[in-house]
Amino acid sequence: MKTTNLIKTKYIIELCNIACLERNKYVVVRAHLRSNSISAGLCRNETRRSYRSYVSPYVCNGSFGIWGADIEVCV
């Protein structure tokens, strides 16, 4: 049973490539593996205007491998 979960987890991680989310522009500062998805916080540095950084929540569906804004995050 554990081997099956490990294979499924590895498949989700490979399908939801973090590099697709970062695009050599932003940095993932946190990531959490859920049952069938990965949630990640993408840091956007705004030090040009002021000394601020914003972390935007994103989620990747493990079935499709597509990143999108995580609208189910409680703020």
Backbone as a printed PyTorch tensor [residue, N CA C, xyz], in Angstrom:
tensor([[[  0.8220,  -1.2040,   0.0000],
         [  0.0000,   0.0000,   0.0000],
         [  0.8620,   1.2640,   0.0000]],

        [[  1.9450,   1.2680,   0.7870],
         [  2.8100,   2.4440,   0.8440],
         [  3.5240,   2.6730,  -0.4820]],

        [[  3.8800,   1.6050,  -1.1710],
         [  4.5490,   1.7330,  -2.4630],
         [  3.6430,   2.4110,  -3.4780]],

        [[  2.3610,   2.0780,  -3.4640],
         [  1.4010,   2.7020,  -4.3740],
         [  1.2930,   4.1970,  -4.1020]],

        [[  1.2380,   4.5870,  -2.8330],
         [  1.1630,   6.0070,  -2.4810],
         [  2.4310,   6.7420,  -2.8870]],

        [[  3.5830,   6.0900,  -2.7420],
         [  4.8450,   6.7060,  -3.1280],
         [  4.9080,   6.9340,  -4.6360]],

        [[  4.4540,   5.9760,  -5.4060],
         [  4.4300,   6.1150,  -6.8680],
         [  3.4770,   7.2310,  -7.2810]],

        [[  2.3100,   7.2960,  -6.6410],
         [  1.3360,   8.3440,  -6.9490],
         [  1.9040,   9.7210,  -6.6060]],

        [[  2.5660,   9.8280,  -5.4510],
         [  3.1630,  11.0940,  -5.0360],
         [  4.2480,  11.5270,  -6.0120]],

        [[  5.1060,  10.6040,  -6.4290],
         [  6.1690,  10.9200,  -7.3870],
         [  5.5750,  11.3710,  -8.7180]],

        [[  4.4880,  10.7380,  -9.1470],
         [  3.8190,  11.1130, -10.3980],
         [  3.2740,  12.5370, -10.3160]],

        [[  2.6360,  12.8840,  -9.2010],
         [  2.0730,  14.2290,  -9.0290],
         [  3.1910,  15.2710,  -9.0340]],

        [[  4.3020,  14.9780,  -8.3460],
         [  5.4130,  15.9290,  -8.2850],
         [  6.0280,  16.1340,  -9.6670]],

        [[  6.1870,  15.0650, -10.4420],
         [  6.7440,  15.1990, -11.7890],
         [  5.7940,  15.9320, -12.7240]],

        [[  4.4960,  15.6860, -12.5760],
         [  3.5000,  16.3180, -13.4420],
         [  3.3740,  17.8090, -13.1390]],

        [[  3.4100,  18.1580, -11.8740],
         [  3.2930,  19.5550, -11.4430],
         [  4.6900,  20.1320, -11.2490]],

        [[  5.3460,  20.4540, -12.3250],
         [  6.7130,  20.9480, -12.2860],
         [  6.7340,  22.3780, -11.7480]],

        [[  7.5100,  22.6070, -10.7030],
         [  7.6080,  23.9320, -10.0840],
         [  8.2030,  24.9480, -11.0600]],

        [[  9.0860,  24.5140, -11.9440],
         [  9.7070,  25.4300, -12.9100],
         [  8.6610,  26.0620, -13.8210]],

        [[  7.5790,  25.3440, -14.0860],
         [  6.4950,  25.9100, -14.9040],
         [  5.8200,  27.0630, -14.1850]],

        [[  5.8070,  27.0090, -12.8660],
         [  5.1900,  28.0750, -12.0790],
         [  6.1430,  29.2630, -11.9270]],

        [[  7.4150,  28.9930, -11.6880],
         [  8.3860,  30.0710, -11.4560],
         [  8.7270,  30.8390, -12.7260]],

        [[  8.8980,  30.1620, -13.8310],
         [  9.2200,  30.7680, -15.1310],
         [ 10.4300,  31.6980, -15.0810]],

        [[ 11.4120,  31.3480, -14.2550],
         [ 12.6460,  32.1310, -14.0950],
         [ 12.3820,  33.5850, -13.7120]],

        [[ 11.2460,  33.8450, -13.0840],
         [ 10.8990,  35.2100, -12.7120],
         [ 10.5930,  35.3300, -11.2210]],

        [[  9.8770,  34.3700, -10.6680],
         [  9.4870,  34.3840,  -9.2630],
         [ 10.0720,  33.1650,  -8.5570]],

        [[  9.8920,  33.0870,  -7.2480],
         [ 10.4530,  31.9990,  -6.4530],
         [  9.3470,  31.3520,  -5.6280]],

        [[  9.3220,  30.0270,  -5.6050],
         [  8.3980,  29.3060,  -4.7370],
         [  9.0000,  29.2930,  -3.3410]],

        [[  8.2720,  29.8430,  -2.3670],
         [  8.7850,  29.9190,  -1.0040],
         [  8.2140,  28.8450,  -0.0930]],

        [[  7.1240,  28.2190,  -0.5000],
         [  6.5830,  27.0970,   0.2730],
         [  5.7660,  26.2130,  -0.6520]],

        [[  5.7250,  24.9410,  -0.3190],
         [  4.9430,  23.9850,  -1.1070],
         [  4.4190,  22.9020,  -0.1780]],

        [[  3.1680,  22.4900,  -0.4220],
         [  2.5280,  21.4520,   0.3860],
         [  1.9020,  20.4290,  -0.5410]],

        [[  2.1380,  19.1780,  -0.2540],
         [  1.5590,  18.0890,  -1.0270],
         [  0.2250,  17.7080,  -0.4070]],

        [[ -0.8350,  17.7860,  -1.1900],
         [ -2.1630,  17.3680,  -0.7390],
         [ -2.4650,  16.0030,  -1.3300]],

        [[ -3.6870,  15.5210,  -1.1750],
         [ -4.0230,  14.1710,  -1.6410],
         [ -3.8770,  14.0130,  -3.1510]],

        [[ -4.3350,  14.9860,  -3.9340],
         [ -4.2430,  14.8830,  -5.3890],
         [ -3.7500,  16.1810,  -6.0160]],

        [[ -3.0460,  16.9900,  -5.2400],
         [ -2.5790,  18.2670,  -5.7690],
         [ -1.3820,  18.7630,  -4.9680]],

        [[ -0.7750,  19.8090,  -5.4790],
         [  0.3120,  20.4910,  -4.7800],
         [ -0.0750,  21.9580,  -4.6690]],

        [[  0.0260,  22.5040,  -3.4600],
         [ -0.1980,  23.9380,  -3.2930],
         [  1.1520,  24.5980,  -3.0450]],

        [[  1.3300,  25.7860,  -3.5910],
         [  2.6080,  26.4860,  -3.4780],
         [  2.3700,  27.9780,  -3.3160]],

        [[  3.2880,  28.6210,  -2.6120],
         [  3.2710,  30.0680,  -2.4660],
         [  4.3640,  30.6650,  -3.3300]],

        [[  3.9910,  31.5540,  -4.2220],
         [  4.9270,  32.1660,  -5.1580],
         [  5.2450,  33.5790,  -4.6760]],

        [[  6.5230,  33.8650,  -4.4440],
         [  6.9390,  35.1550,  -3.9100],
         [  7.2440,  36.1340,  -5.0370]],

        [[  6.6200,  37.2900,  -4.9510],
         [  6.8710,  38.3720,  -5.9070],
         [  7.5160,  39.5260,  -5.1390]],

        [[  8.7290,  39.8470,  -5.4830],
         [  9.4840,  40.8740,  -4.7820],
         [  9.2160,  42.2310,  -5.4210]],

        [[  8.7630,  43.1760,  -4.6120],
         [  8.4350,  44.5210,  -5.1060],
         [  9.3600,  45.5650,  -4.4930]],

        [[ 10.6510,  45.2670,  -4.3920],
         [ 11.5740,  46.2070,  -3.7460],
         [ 11.8880,  47.4200,  -4.6030]],

        [[ 11.5030,  47.4120,  -5.8510],
         [ 11.7360,  48.5950,  -6.6930],
         [ 10.8790,  49.7700,  -6.2220]],

        [[  9.6340,  49.4710,  -5.8810],
         [  8.7170,  50.5250,  -5.4320],
         [  8.8380,  50.7580,  -3.9250]],

        [[  8.9200,  49.6860,  -3.1780],
         [  9.0280,  49.7580,  -1.7210],
         [  9.6030,  48.4290,  -1.2360]],

        [[  9.8450,  48.3350,   0.0400],
         [ 10.4100,  47.1020,   0.5910],
         [  9.2850,  46.1400,   0.9490]],

        [[  8.7300,  45.5020,  -0.0570],
         [  7.6190,  44.5780,   0.1470],
         [  7.7920,  43.3450,  -0.7180]],

        [[  7.2580,  42.2650,  -0.2090],
         [  7.1720,  41.0280,  -0.9850],
         [  5.7670,  40.4780,  -0.8110]],

        [[  5.2230,  39.9270,  -1.8620],
         [  3.8840,  39.3590,  -1.8330],
         [  3.9750,  37.8690,  -2.1380]],

        [[  3.2550,  37.0750,  -1.3640],
         [  3.1980,  35.6360,  -1.6100],
         [  1.8040,  35.3190,  -2.1310]],

        [[  1.7430,  34.8030,  -3.3400],
         [  0.4730,  34.4590,  -3.9820],
         [  0.2960,  32.9440,  -3.9610]],

        [[ -0.8830,  32.4670,  -3.5350],
         [ -1.1080,  31.0180,  -3.4790],
         [ -1.5000,  30.4410,  -4.8400]],

        [[ -0.8870,  29.3290,  -5.1910],
         [ -1.1970,  28.6020,  -6.4240],
         [ -1.4110,  27.1350,  -6.0920]],

        [[ -2.1490,  26.4520,  -6.9490],
         [ -2.3940,  25.0220,  -6.7710],
         [ -2.2530,  24.3250,  -8.1230]],

        [[ -1.7460,  23.1020,  -8.0870],
         [ -1.6110,  22.2960,  -9.2970],
         [ -2.4160,  21.0230,  -9.1060]],

        [[ -3.3410,  20.7820,  -9.9990],
         [ -4.1490,  19.5670,  -9.9610],
         [ -3.2920,  18.4000, -10.4270]],

        [[ -3.2110,  17.3540,  -9.6170],
         [ -2.3820,  16.2030,  -9.9360],
         [ -2.8640,  15.3970, -11.1190]],

        [[ -4.1060,  15.5640, -11.5190],
         [ -4.6360,  14.8230, -12.6650],
         [ -4.2600,  15.4700, -13.9910]],

        [[ -4.1040,  16.8000, -13.9940],
         [ -3.8560,  17.5180, -15.2420],
         [ -2.4690,  18.1430, -15.3200]],

        [[ -1.8740,  18.5090, -14.1890],
         [ -0.5610,  19.1500, -14.1810],
         [ -0.5930,  20.5960, -14.5930]],

        [[ -1.6950,  21.2810, -14.3140],
         [ -1.8450,  22.6870, -14.6960],
         [ -1.8870,  23.5420, -13.4310]],

        [[ -1.0320,  24.5650, -13.3760],
         [ -1.0090,  25.4840, -12.2450],
         [ -2.0620,  26.5720, -12.4240]],

        [[ -2.6830,  26.9730, -11.3210],
         [ -3.6570,  28.0520, -11.3370],
         [ -3.7240,  28.7160,  -9.9750]],

        [[ -4.3430,  29.8740,  -9.9080],
         [ -4.4910,  30.5870,  -8.6410],
         [ -5.3430,  29.7590,  -7.6890]],

        [[ -4.9190,  29.6880,  -6.4330],
         [ -5.6500,  28.9210,  -5.4260],
         [ -6.6790,  29.8370,  -4.7750]],

        [[ -7.9060,  29.7510,  -5.2310],
         [ -8.9610,  30.6330,  -4.7210],
         [ -9.6160,  30.0790,  -3.4640]],

        [[ -9.2430,  28.8780,  -3.0480],
         [ -9.8240,  28.2720,  -1.8520],
         [ -8.9970,  28.5400,  -0.6030]],

        [[ -7.9690,  29.3710,  -0.7060],
         [ -7.1230,  29.6820,   0.4380],
         [ -7.8250,  30.7300,   1.2860]],

        [[ -7.8950,  30.4850,   2.5840],
         [ -8.4850,  31.4640,   3.5040],
         [ -7.4310,  32.5100,   3.8310]],

        [[ -7.7810,  33.7570,   3.6600],
         [ -6.8280,  34.8420,   3.9170],
         [ -7.1390,  35.4780,   5.2390]]])
